Amino acid sequence: MASTTRAEQADQRRAELLEATRKVVLERGLAHTRIADIAKSINVSGGLIHYHFATKDELITAMLRATLDIESARLKELADGPGTAVERLDRVLRYYIPESRSDQSWLLWIDAWNTALREPAVNAIMLELETAWLDALAQVLSAGTDAGEFACADPAGAAERIDAMLDGLIIRYTLHPNVLDKARLLAHARTAAAREAGIAVADFG
C-alpha cells in the first residue's frame, strides 16, 4: 500500500511539474525557459525537478507529450462522436481553430514547430500531432463518402490540403488578428472543407 501511495504521489508531482512547465513555456518560450524558472514558479528546488526529469529536454518533451495525448484523445472523441458526417467535420474544424489569438494550445505548438527544426524528440511529437489531425480529417471525410453524404475521391489528400491551408491561416490569424478575424477564419475553413467533401458551404448550417 505504501509503495502504491508513493507511486501515486510521484505521478501527481510529475503532473504538477508538467503543468508548471507548460505555463512557464507559454510566458517565456521554449528556447528561453530554464529549470530555475520552472522551480521558482511553484516554489520548489531545481533538484526536485531533476529528481523526476533528468534534463530540461526530457521535461519539455514530457510536457509536449502530455499535451499531445490530451488533444489527440479529444480529437478522436469529436471524429468518432454522434451526428452526421457534416456535423462531425464541422466539430473537427472548430476544434482545430484557435479560441482566440492567445489560445494557449496554438501558441505552444507554433513555438514547438520552431524547436522541432533542431530537436529530434520534439520533431517526432510534432509529426504525431500532425498525423492525428490528418487521420481525423481523413476518417470523417471517408466515413461521410461511404455514407453517401460526401463525394470525396481522395480523403487522405483532401485532409492534407485542408490541414495545410488551416495551418497557414492560423499562423496569420495569431500574428495579425486585425487582418484576419476568427469568423473569417472559420468561413475559409468551411469553404475549403466543403469543396473537398463535395457539398455546399451552406450544409454546415
Steps between C-alpha positions, in 0.01 A plus 500: 500500500779742592678429175183570301448822691852615425449420134179701495673790672781486246249504213323797655826686545599430139163628380547818705846552352371447146223755552744749648732442205219567256413829668861619507557400139193698396639804679865474399509272195664160465844638418512733801349274766742382771460243773555783748200688355275197541622432853442861601148504355382232744750563780695174479867426456666424171621179661141382544433554130816310406390216727201445271652618169872457436530792257307801382455336161342197666263726695402703194444187294285347774290818520443504125419130503241547775339786305499290181332209678221721634433668166517176301248336732261794466541502123414131481186563707387767255571291191331190645210688661133498407333695223525526125832507317454874443451556872807294587710679239388837633588396856850402390546828313380704797735313732790568263438874500639696799257635757677837474833655403626402846386137474757321716502178303577670170762731652673193641494307172616796291796534735562125483512508120807722519666279761422189293747619235787427740363251754422149366283409801281807451492439126362151564224639722405759240476227237267303728285810551479563127418135436220506757337797328540352153358167613197667662422706190551205265287275723204738497529566126525128425209407725286775349580380150418139590168619645416695185517840672827604335657454158869488586713278278821549700433554873870484594598758239205720592604484866853612409371797303257611772765456768766697311262785423383525861856499636587797280183692581530435873855634507375812322207532740726459803754755383263747332150478655403838353554360151316169549235454769365170634169518310680538168742223595210262565338605172821418310522163677142409412540613140811286451347200677177528300690496172700195605188319626293585193227682693370856527640735763141560611484134610704596806201702620 
